[in-house]
Amino acid sequence: MTSTIIQITVSELCEREELSRSAVVQLVQYDIVQPLAGSSIEDWIFDVTTAHWMQRAIRLQRDLDIDWIAVAVMIDLLRERERLSEENQQLRQRLGRFLMEDDS
């Protein structure tokens, strides 16, 4: 099974999300996102999932008028919540299969 990773450059990301390059640098500096590749900002490449988290971080910062450290903490909490939700769903599916097998 092959998985396709859709990649986006900094220029494309800035244009699409209406971000400044300095905002992208801040997101990386505060470890909110990390580029997949590239040694300088002009060469940075991100995946679509990272772009999604960038968009959420920018929205949090703009809407709540909070600093980047607070945004980083909130993004970490949101990612953890998402991970736990996915894990919970997987466990529910396993439990459902287990209970169905038990009924047979």
Secondary structure by P-SEA (a helix, b strand, c coil): cbbbbbbbcaaaaaaaacccaaaaaaaaaacccccccccccccccccaaaaaaaaaaaaaaaaacccaaaaaaaaaaaaaaaaaaaaaaaaaaaaaaaaaaaac
